[in-house]
Amino acid sequence: MSIERQEIEKLATLSRIAINESTITEVSQRLSSVLGLVDQLQAVNTEGVDAMSHPMQATQRLREDEVTELNQREALQATAPETEDGLFLVPKVIE
């Protein structure tokens, strides 16, 4: 599949990319090459092939959710300018 000069110019405008006149031909050839590869992939018969969510069909091993540090809220809030009911108070920044 080939891509025309007008399409390159339109894509450049939409993506706000400046493409020089000298590079339009090269960009066109590269995009045509990529689109050719996409055409090859679409031509492959995938009937009967199960869809995969992960190429290795691996599952992620999760660690146990356990507390590893002591609660230090009071020590940390002791240096805060203002706190209330265990919460840090900060100045309002949005009206």
HELIX and SHEET records of a PDB file:
HELIX    1   1 ARG A    5  LEU A   14  1                                  10    
HELIX    2   2 GLU A   21  ALA A   43  1                                  23    
HELIX    3   3 ARG A   73  GLN A   77  1                                   5    
SHEET    1   A 2 THR A  83  GLU A  84  0                                        
SHEET    2   A 2 LEU A  87  PHE A  88 -1                                        
END                                                                             
